[in-house]
Amino acid sequence: MVNKKLLAIVRLCAFTVLGVMLHGQIAHANEALEKEKIASILTLGDSDNSEALKRLLALKEQQSAATPVQIRLETLEVLVSLYYDAGKIKSSEATINELLALATAEKDTDGIGIANIMGAYKLIDDGKPQEAIDKLNLINSSLQANASAELKMRLNSAMGTASYVLGNFDSSLRYFLEALRLTDELPTRKVENRIRRLDSIAKLYISMKDPDKALATVDEALEISPLARAPKILASLSLSQGIAYANLNQDDKAVEAYKRALKIAREAGMATFEVICLIDISDHYLTTNEYKKAEEFARLSLKRAEALGDKVSIEIAKINLGFSLAGQGRVANGVELVNGVIHDFLQSGRKTDAESVIGELANMYEKAGMYKEALATLRQQQSLSNELFSADRSKAVASLQEQFNAKQRQKQIELLGKENALKDADIRNHSLQQVITMLGAMVTVMVGIFIYLLYRRVQRVNQQLREANSQLEFHAIRDPLTGLYNRRSFVELMKTRSVQFEADRREEREGNPDCLILLDIDHFKHINDTLGHAAGDAVLIQVAQRLRKVVRDTDMVLRWGGEEFLVYSPKSNPSQIAGLVDRVLQSVGGTSIVAGDHEVQVTMTAGFISLPFSDISELKLDWEKALQIADMALYLGKANGRNRGYGIAKIMVDSESALPFLEEDLAAAVSSGMVELIEVVGPAKLDLPASK
């Protein structure tokens, strides 16, 4: 339960930045005092939002039309974020309109741009991320050449947030990295802004399924400066830590981080942030199956969110409430709440959030024994997941990160070159005397040696980068826990395989088709819940080892996701496929597995199918559709007792009438005699001791 809460947190983290830096430059000395007052209030806001808001409103009351325009603009900019963090959403929106009106009247281009960026965040809050992107693109197209670094940073931060909400993670990372780079050009509050940009990137890494990198990024932010310990900043970083720990199944650390953030938010008067903390704690109790506590925090967060008029937090609180009700047996009530929010997500184009919640809904259906509903929901999630997590995304993200690092290295080398050029010029200008000439020669030699040493160092760094890239390439196609191939590697293989099939290899494959065997560990959640996640990981590793040993060297074993595995066996003898499935089931479940202090029997349920299937052209039934049928066969196996394999041997009627049933309802196709079903029963139950 991570992505749906990250939406609110990334959105909050980004919106809070609207007041973290003073706008423009003070042109007159008599404005310095007012500027100092606003700066002190801004710093106070990092620790005590309520008191900062009170002081800024008092300062605004003293202002009039005679107050310098820049001071009034800066006051309004800071006021927007203080209102927002206090949960006064309507006041924050009204202040944005006031800022836009003043900036427009005074023809202040930076002020107009900042106000419009704030308006784009409001569109994101209202569930209209694509409209926000359109608005931000208009701002970017009208950006003047002399636009301030602050305006560019805000624009890139907003583009990153909107791209995240739409599921465009590679674009989001590109914008966040550019915003991070621009913090170096800010005239004030560079460190505070850099910390917040790192926090946004950490939350993005979590959505990109890389919690370890997210924790490393949070640590980097904490190490930059003691300013990272300011309550408002520390609360956001604590939430990032909590979500990353939750992804790593370190539940105790996760809830500790959430409650730390909640305490900070309440003490600092950050009502909006408090709601998000309550949502995260509710998520934690859902993860640990403590549904009563989850319902308690979900209802509390919903009540607070409704009082604030915070639409996004209201939606997320409803999702949590729905799952907590379903967990207590009130499935109909829970599903009604969750489906209502999913519908709103899809209508507004928020596919990332919809995909995450749909996956949770499928798990809930399976836990409730509602397999037909679970299967239909999984199909919906698979469609969205394929769209969001394309095969090229990981490569694009790694490339963007490397581009950023390369630019930073190039910048350092260029600065060094300029410094050396200045030294050479100084030597030439003072070379009238022989002693100075000799001194210049000595300096030149020293610089040459220094440059040579720097060159050698760059060579070593580049070698390290090449080695790191090799490791990244390996991990891009391998599952880090089991060492098996991952889903991406299989998709790439299928791309090259399908090109040759119809033309060159048709005759060869019809006699020896490929075989797809989809396997799922039975009751794996029970192993995790009773023996712990370390034992669960040990089971996954040993299952992977047994699968590799039982298949041919030419076969491919993959970790498909979670406790699900895939065996791809090319050029298989059709008469021997059932035997292969039997060997796979026996190799995994025939002997016990040691998991921690326990010895357990681990069985699997399988669904399998040949490719091409029953003489049907792959133009009509490609590998993806075949795998969907195997998945439905697996669910039939689950529904009929687990520890078995169900395979689709052949179609008993013409393919045109059978295909629609195969792709939508395999059980109906089997019961009506349209297809021939093969059943392979798994190993007998072992007599095992309770523990070692």
N, C-alpha and C positions, 0 to 999 in steps of 0.2 A: 504494500500500500504506500507507494512512494511517489509516483508521478502525479497523482491527483493533488497531493499536498504541496508538491514542488511548484505547481502552477501559482498558488497563492503566495508562496514565499519568494519566488523569483520576481513576481509582480510587485510585491511589497518592497523587496530589496531595491528594485529599479526605481520605484516611485519615490522612495525616501531620498534618493540622491538629488531630487529636485531642489533641495534646500541646503545642500552641503557645501556650497561655495558662493561667495559674493560675486555679483554680476558687474562687469565693466571695471573701469579704472576711475578713481576719484581725481577730478581735474583741478579742484581748488582746495587750498589749505583749510578754509573754514568748514569743509565737509568732513575733515578728518575725524572729529569727535563723534559725529553721527555714525561714520563708518566703524569706528572702534566699538560703539555700543552694539551695533548689529552683529559684529564679529564675536563679541563676548556672549551675546544671546545665542548665536549659532553654536558656539562651543558648549554652552550650558545645555543646549538641546540634546547633545550627545549623551548627557547623564540624567537630566531631569526635564522631560518633555513638557510636563504640566507647568512648571515654573517658567520655562523658556517661553511658552505660549503666553502666559500671563504678562511677562515683561514686554514681549514684542507688541502685544495688543495695546499696552499702556503707551509704548513709544509711538505707535501708529496714531493713537488719539491726539498726541501732541503735534503731529504733522499737519501741514496745510498746503495750499496751492503754492505758497512761497518756499516750501521745502524743496531742495534740489531734486530734480527728476530722478537722477541715479539713485539717490537715497530711497526715494519712494518705491522705485522698481525693485531694489534689493530687499526692502522690507516685505513687499508682496511675495517675492520668490521664496524667501525663508518661511513666510507665514503659510504658504501652501503645504509644505511638508510637515510643519508642526501641527497644523489642523489634521492632516491625513493620519499621522501617527497617533494622534489623540482620539481617532475614530470619528472625527467630525467631518464626514465625507462631503456633505452638502456645503458646509462652510469652505472646505478646500476647493470645491468646484466653483463656488461663487468668487473666490479669490483669484482663481485662474482667469475668469472672465474680466475681473477688475484689472488684472495685470495686462491682459491683451488690449483692453480699451485704452489704458494709459500709454502703453508702448506704441500703439497705433497712432494715437493723437500726437505723440512726441516724435513720431517717425524713427523710433529706436529699433533698428533691424534685429539686433541681438535679442532684445526684449520680446519682439514679436515672435521670433523663432522659438525662444524658450517657452513662451506661453502656448504656442501651437504644439510643441512637443509634449507639454503637460496634457493638452487636449487629446493627444494620441494615446497617452496612458489611460485616460478615461474611457476611450473606445475599447481598449483591451479589457478594462474592468467590466465593461458592459457586454463582453462576449463578442466583440467585433474586431478580431485581430487583423483580418484582411483589410478592413477599412482603415485601421491604424497604419498598416504598411503603406497604403495608397497616400494617406495624409503625410506620412514621413517622407515618401519619395518626392512629393511636391515641395516639401521644405528643402530637401537635398538639391532639387533641380534649381531652386531659386537662391541657393547659398552663394553669398558674395565671396570674392577671392580673399578679402580681408576679414572674413568671419573669425571670431575668437575661438581659441582652443576649447574653451568651456562649452560653447555652442556645439562644436563638432563632437566633443565627448558625449554630451547629452544625447545628440542625435544618434550616434552609434550605439549607445546604451539602450535607447528606445527601440532601435531596429533589431538589436539582439534579443530583447525581451519579446517583441512581436513575432520574430522568426521562431523563437523557442515555443511559443504558444501554438504556432501552426505546425510544429514538428520538424521544422527545417534546422536541424541541429548543427549541420556544417556551416550554414549561413550565420546562425546565432553565434557560434564560436568565433567566426571571422570578425563580426561586429564587436563582440566583447573584447577581443584581443586588440582591435584598433582603438577602442575606448581606453583600454589599459595603457597603450602606447602614448595616447594623447595626455595622460595625466602628467607626463614629464614636462609638458609645455604649459601647464597651468601656473598662473602667477601666485596663487595662494592655495592652502589646504591640499597640497599634492599627496601627502601621505594618506590622509583620510580617504581621498578619492581612489587611490590605488588599492587600499584595503577593500573598499566596497566593490571595485571591479573584480578583484580576486574572489570575493565572496560569490558574485554572480557566476563566475566561471566555475567555481567549485560546485554550485548547484546544477549547472549545466552538465558537468562531468557525471553527476549522479544519474541524470536522465539518460546519459549515454552509456549506462551500465558499467561505470568505472569508479566505484566508491573509493578505492585505494588512492587514485589520483585526486579525487575530491578532498580526502583527508590531508593529503600532502599540500594541496593548494591552501586549505584552511591554516595549516601549520605555517606556511609561508607568510600568510597575512598576519598571523599572531606574532611572528618573529620580526616583522618590519619595524614596529614601533610600539611603545607603551600605549599609544593612542588606540590600538586595537582592543584595549581593555575598557574603553569607554562603554557604559552600559548599552547604549543603542547599537553600537557596532558589535559588541560581544554577544548580545542576544541573537543577532542574525547569524554570526559565526557558529554559535552553539547549536542553532537549529540545523545548520549545514552538517555539523558533526553528527547530530542525532540521526539525520536521514541516512548519512553514509554508514553509520554503525548498524542501523536497521537493515540496510542492504547486505551487510556482512554477517547478518544474523547474530550480532552482539547486542541482544535486546536490553540487557541491564545498563550498558553504557548509553544506549539510545535514549531510554526513558530518563536517565539521569541528566543527559544533555537537554532534553525537552523541558524538564521541570526547572532546571537552572535558567533556561531562557524565559519560562513563564514568570518566575520570581523577579527576574530583572525587568521584564516588561511591565509588571504591576507596579513595581517601585518607581519606574521611570515615567509612569503615566502614559504608556503606549497601548491604547485600547485595541487598535487594529492588530498589533503584534500579539497581544494577549489571546485574541480569538484564534490565531494561527497556532499558537502553542497548545491551546486546548484541543484543536483538531489533531495535532500530532500525537498527543497523549492518548486520545481516543483511538487513533490508528494503532498505537502500540498495543493497547488491550485487545483490539481485534486480532492482531498478529498472534498474541498469546492465548487466544480463545477465551478471554475473560469478558464475555459479552455483556454482562450486567454493568461492569465498570465502563466498558466501551460506550454503552447506551447513555450512562450518566454524563460522561464528558462530551458525547455528541450532542445531547440535548442542551447542555450548558453552552457549548460553542454556538449552536444554532440560535439560542436565545440572544446571546451577545451580538452575533452577526446581524440578526434581524433588527436589533436596537440601533446598530450602526448603519443599517441599510447597505451592507457590504455584500453585493450579489454573489461574487465568486466564493466567499467564505460560506455563504448560505448554501450554495450548491454542494460544496464539499462536506459540510456538516450533515446535509441530508443523505449523502452517500454513506457516510459512516453510520448514521442512524439506521439506514435501511439494512446494512449488513449486520449490525448488532441485533436488530429485531429478527432477521432471518436466522442468525446463529442461535437464538432462543426458541426457534420453532415457528415463529410468525413469518413464514416465508412469503405469503401473498402480500402482506403489508410492506415487508422489506423490499421486494421486487418492484412494487409500484413506485416507491420513492426513488430507487436507483434508476429504473428505466426512464422516469421523468427527467432526471438530470442528464442521462446519456442522450436523450432526444434533443435537449437544449444544446449540448456540446456539439452534436453533429450538425444541427441547424446553423450554428454560428461558426462552423469550420474548425473547431478545436479538436482535431483528430487525435492528437497526442493524448489528451486527457480521456477522450472517449475510449481509445484502445486499451488504456490501463484499466479503466473501470469495467469494461466488457470482459477482460481477462479475469478479474476478481469475481464477476458475476458467474462466469462459467465454472470457476472453482467452487463457488457456493452451491450451484446446481448439482455438481458431482458429489459434494459432501452430503447433500440432501438425498442422494440416490435418484435424482431426476436426470437420467442420462440423455434422453432425447433432447431436453432443453439445453443441457450442457453442450451437446454436440453442435446444435444450431448456433449457440452463442460462440463456441470456439471458431466456427466457420466465419462468423462476422469479425471476430478479433483477428483471424489469420489474414483476411482481406486488408484490414487497416494496417496490420503489422508489416505486410509485404510492401505496402506503399510508403510507410514511414522509415523502415530500416532497410534501405536498398543495399546491394552488395558493395557499391562503390563508396558508401558513406565513411566507413572506417578509414579507407585510403585517403579520402579528401580531408578528413579531420587531421590525420597525421601529417599530411602535406602542409596544411595551414599552420600547424604548430611549428613545423620545421622552417617554413618561410619566415615566421615571426622571429625565431631564434637566429636565423641567418642574417636577417636585417639588423638585429641588435649587434651581432659580431661585426658586420660590415661597418656599422656606425662607429664602433670602437676603433677599427683599423683606420677609417677616414680621419677621425679626430687625431689619432697618433701621427698620421702623415702630415696633417696641417701643422701640428706642433713641431715636428721635425723641420718642415719647410721654413717656419719662422726662425728656428734656431740657425739654420744655414744662412738665411738672409742677414741675421744679426752679425754672424761671423764675417760675411763678406764686407759689411759696412765698417767693420773695425779691423781690417787687415792691412793698414798702412805701416805698421811696425812689424818687424820680423818675429818678435816674441808673441804678439797677438796672432800672427799668421800660424806660428807653431801651435799655439793654443787652439786655434780654430781647427787645425789638422787633427789634433788630439781629440777634440770634441767630435769631429766628423767620424773618426775611427770608432769612438765609443758608440756613437749613434748607429753606425753600420753594424757593430757587434750586437747592439741591442735589437736592431731590426732583424738581424739574422736569428737571434735567440727567439724573438717573437715569431718569426716565420716557422722555426722548428716547433714552437709550441702550437701554432695553428695547425701544423701538419699532424701533431699528436691528437689534437682535439678532433680534427676531421676523421682520423682513423677510428677514434672512439665513437664518433657519430655513425660511421659506416657499420661498426660492430653493433651499435644500438639499433640501427635500421634493420640489420639482418635479424636481430632478435625480434623486433617488432613484426617483421615479415613472417617469421615463424609463428608468433603468437596470433597473428591475424587469421591464420587458417587452422589453429589448434585450440582446443579447449584447455585452459590453464590448469584445471584440477586433474583431469584424467589423461591428458596428452592425446586424446582422440582428435580426429578431424572435427571441425565445427560446421555449422549449417552453411556458412558462407562458402567454404571450400567445395561443398557438394553442389551448390547452385552454379558455381563457376564450371565444375565438371560437366554438369548437365547442359550448359550452354554449348560447349564444344562437342558433346556427344550428339545432340539433336541435329546438328548441321549435316552430319554424314548419313544419318539413318536412312532416310527415304531413298537416296540415290545409290550410294556405294555399298551399303551393308545390309540391304533388305533381305537378300537370300540367306546370308549367314545368320542373321538374328532370328529369323522365323523358326529355324530349327533349334536354336539355343538362345532363348530370350534372356534378358536380364531379370533379376529378381530384387524386389524391394521388401524388406522385413522391418516393420516399425514395432518397437518394443517399449513397454512401460513397466517400471518396477512396481509390483503390487504393494499397497499399503506403505509406501515410502514415507508419507507424512507421519504415520504412526511411529516409524523408526526414529525420525527426527524428534518427535514430541516426547517419546519415552526414554530414548538412549542419548539424545543430544545431537547437535549438528555435527560435532566432530565424528561421532559414530556414523552419521549419515554420509559424510564425506568419505569415510573409510569404505562404506558399502559401495558407493559410486565408483571408487578407484578399483576395487576388487572385481566388480561386475565388468568394468571396462577391460581389465586384464583377461578375464575368462572369455569374453567375447572375441578378443583378438586371437586367442589361442585356438578357438574352435573353427574359425573360418579360414578360407584359403588365403595365400599371400596376395592373390590378385583381387580379393574382396576388400571393400572399404567399410570400416566401422566408424560411426560418427556419434558424438553426443548431440542429439537433436535439440535438447533443451530440458533443464531441470533433471527429472529422473527418466527422461525419454531418450532412447537410442535408436539408431537406424543402421541396418546392414544392407549395403548395396553389393549384390553378387552378380557381376556381369557374366554373360554367356553360360547360364546355368542349364543343366539338363532338367527339363520340366518334371520328369518322373522322380527326380531326386530332391526337389524343393521341400517337400514335406519332411524328408529325412533331415535336411539341413536345419529346418525350424525345430525339429525334435532335438537335434544335437545342441542347438543354442539353448533351448529351455532346460535341458538336462545339465549342460555345463554350468549354468548359473545356479539353478535350484537343486541339483542333485546332491551337492555337498554343502555343508554349512559354511558360513562366513563369520570371521571373528570381527566384531565391532566393539571396540573398547573392552570392557570386562564381560561382554556377553558373546555367546555363540548363537547365531540366528540363521534360519533358513530364509533365503531371499528368492522369491519366485517372480516370474515376469509374465505378462500377457502380451501376445503378439497379433499383428494383422499383417498379412503378406499377399503379394500379387506379382504377376509376371509383367514385364514391359518389353516389347509391346504385348498387350493383353488380348487374348482370344482373337487374333488376326485383325484386330481393329487398328487402323492407321493411327500413328501418334499425332497426326494432324488433327484428329478428332479426340483422341484420348492421350494427352501428353503425360509426362512424368508427374506433373503437379496434380493433375486429376487422378492419376493412378494412386498417388500417395494419399490423396483425400479418401479414396475408397479403402485403402489399407487402414487408414485411421478409423474409418467407420467400422471395419471388421474388428479392429482392436477394441472399440467400445462395445461391440457385441460380445466379445470375449470377457470384458469386464462385467457386463450385465449378466453373464451366464456362469459366474463363479470364479473368474480369474484363473491364473496358472494354466493357461492354454493358449493355443494359437488358432486363429481362424483365417483361412485363405480363400480367395476367390479363384476357382480353377478355370472356369470357362462360362460363356453365355450360352444358355440353352434355347434362346429365341433369337430373332434377328436383332442386330445391334442397334438399329435406329429406334426400336421401341424399348430396348432395355437400358440404353444409356441415361435417359432422364431419371429413371429410378435409381440407377447405380450412383449417380452424382448427388442425389438428394436424400434417398431413404433406402439404404442397403437392406435393412431388416425386411422391408416390404418386398424388395426384389427377391430375397431368399425365400420368404414364405409363399410367394406366388409362383415359385419354380422357375424364375427367369434365369437364375444363375446356379451353378454347382458350387457348394460350400465344402471346404476341407477343414476338418477339425484335428488338431494335434494336441493331445493331453500332456500336461507338464508332469514333473516328477512327483512321486508320492511324498506325503508328509514325513519329515524326519523326526526321530525321537531324540530330542536334544535336552541337555541339562539347562537349568534356569540361568546359570551364569558360570563363568570360569572360576 
